Structure formats: C-alpha cells, structure tokens
Amino acid sequence: MALLPLDDLDKHPPLTGWAPFALGFRPFFLAAGVFAVLLMALWLLVLRGSLDLGELPPQVWHGHEMLFGFAVAVIAGFLLTAAQNWTGIPILSGPPLAALFLLWLAGRLGFLVPGLPAELVALVDLAFLPAVALVLAVPILKARQLHNAPFPVLLLVLTAANALVHLQALGWADTAGLGLHLATYVVVTMMVLMGGRVIPSFTDNKLNTRARRWKTIEILAPVATVGALLAALAAPYSLVTALFAAIAAAVHVIRLVGWYTHKFWSVPLLWILHLGYAWIALGFALLALSAAGISTAAVSALHAFTTGGIGVLTLGMMARVSLGHTGRVLEAAPLMTRAFVAINLAALLRVALPLLFPGVYTQSMTAAGLLWMAAFGLFVVVYAPMLLRPRVDGKPG
C-alpha cells in the first residue's frame, strides 16, 4: 500500500483496531505530548501559588519532571524505535513495552501522590532508565554496533543524575542542582550526537541536496560539547569554561552552516530540526557569557538548552518519526506548522526576556509556558490518532 498523505486519509477505509504498544515511539511520544501540557499547567499553578507539590522544592520538581519525565519519554520512544532500525532485531512491543511504559508512568505519579515513602518513589523512578539501557544494549551488542553503544551508557549517566536529585528528596545530600544540570547536559549531548546523524540526512533525502560535513568539525562537535559541559559542571564561572563553551558554540554554528540550504524553509519538518539545533549553539554562546561573568546569561543559557534545544528538537523529531513509522508521507499538517512556530516563540520568550529584561521574569515564564502548552497540545490533537491506530500501510510497528 502506498504512503498516504494526511489530506487523503479520509478517502481510504478507516483503520480498525488499536496499536498503542506496537513499537516504542507510540506510547512514549503520546505520553510525552500529554505530559508536556499537564506538567506545564501544574507549573503555572505553582507559580501562581495555587498548588503545593509537597516534598521537593517547586523548581527542583519542575526541572526533574521536565527532564526525567518529558525528555526521557521522548528519548526512550526514539531510541527504542531507532535501535530496531539500526540492528534489524525486534526490540520491544506488546505487553513488555506496556510494562516498561507503566514503569515510566509510576515514576511520574510517585511525586504527585501524597504520602508515598520517598525511598519507594526513588526506587521506582530510578528503575526506568537502566531498564531502557538494558533493552537497547542487548541488540546493539548482538549486532556488534559499537558506534551505538554510547546511548545505553548515556542513559546510565542520566540514571546517576536522577539519583543525585533523589538523594536530596531523601534528605541525604544537597545535590539536586548538580543532578539537574548533569541531566540537562547529558540530554544535550545525546541531541548533538543524534542531530549530527539525522538532520543532514533528513535534509538531503527530502531535498535531494548534499550537506557539507567537514571531518574535523564532526570530530570536534561531540568532543567540544562534552568538554564545555564538563567544565560547566566543574567550574561554571571561570574563563576556562567560557573558552570551552565559546569553542563549542563556534563548532556547532559551523556545523549548521554546512547543513544549511535555503530550500529547507519550505519544509516545516526540516526547519524545525535546524532551528532546534541552532538553539543548542545559542545555549553554548550564552553559557560562555555566563561563565565570563554576565550573570543574567545563566538562566537564558539553561533555557536555550531546555525550552529551545530540547523542546524544539523533541517536537520536530516526534512529528517526523511518527509520520514515517505509521506509513504516512513526511509532510507536516498545518496545525503542526503552527505548533512549530509556538514552541520557538516559547523558547524566544524564555531566553530573551530574562536576559534583556530581568524584571519580567515571571511574566515571560507564564507566556512561554502557555505557548509551550499550545505547541504540545496541538501535537497531541494531530498525532494521537496516528499513535493509537495501526500503520496505514498495514505493516507491523
């Protein structure tokens, strides 16, 4: 059966049955979209003083759930799907996938259900990432694809970052801030690795172009990323960190220049990915300013990485991967183009206003939060039917 454009779906018989656990991207992408909206709604209520979340300080809870709830769901869905393509080995589907998804969900509920022992919450939440790492490592090792081995390893580093947050929740150490920064930097590193693979490839395949990839830059991109982020963890306000972050920013800008073609501006599924990567480059530039002593750049750097890099890239990747793996033509629905604009506006407000006008911090956060909710709400509206129903071409997955 040929791939079906979104506009032509009503010309074909309606799909029968359900397939929410046919492949990893389905439950985790849908849950990420729903959770992104609910999490931001709860956060805005916290900001208004209308909600008390209990044990964790509100900002720690917000950062933890954005990273280990929302971002980790997208990462799990993407890697569980991609690893099957990489290795040709079936990964996880049906009841085992449903069980893994429920483990993620239990971790989210643990912070919201009052009265649960902190030890139990930590145990359940910390179990998810090692489980995903194990599921990925087995086929990767079996297929001898050692170039993909960093992804299970990075999931274990994320587990360590999560543990640092839980240590504070247990009252054993004051390590939540370190854990959240480490988690942010690990997710950024993963996006740099995957972005380097898929963004130029997707662009070339769609537009019949050939992205320029300089060997030196491709080697420097992950090295400069990890070096700058480790320096930021060890000495966030130092000239060494400023230098490393500036180098990383320059490397990522050069990488983007090599991938650039004016043709992608006519394809929303492409420009959203290029802009997402550009937010990461800007994050490093702002990190350099922050390390050099410009204090107002610190918050903006963090949110260039999170709202910008993570928010924009995850929305773009979920949109494209979901179309491809449900047998549809790779064309964004008009509502998704609006969602792509909304998420970039959210990042712009979250990054620019605190940097330029520190006195409007709360207002900028509220406006950005509403745009974030609109973007992921539109994703859920457009993609829920695709993610819950079988592929339109009748293939498994």
Buried (B, 14 or more C-beta within 10 A) or exposed (E): EEBBEBEEBEEEEEBEEEBBBBBBBBBBBBBBBBBBBBBBBBBBEBBEEEEEBEBBEBEBBBBBBBBBBBBBBBBBBBBBBBBBEBBEEEBBBEEEBBEBBEBBBBBBEBBBEEEBEBEEBBEBBBBBBBBBBEBBBBBBBEBEEEEBBBBBEBBBBBBBBBBBBBBBBBEEEEBBBBBBBBBBBBBBBBBBBBBBEBBBEBBBEBBEBEBBEEEEBEEBBBEBBBBBBBBBEEBBEBEBBBBBBBBBBBBBBBBBEBBBBEEBEEBBBBBBBBBBBBBBBBBBBBBBBBBBEBEBBBBBBBBBBBBBBBBBBBBBBBBBBBBBBBBBBBBBBEBBBBBBBBBBBBBBBBBBBBBEEEEBEEEBBBBBBBBBBBBBBBBBBBBBEBBBBBBBEEEEB
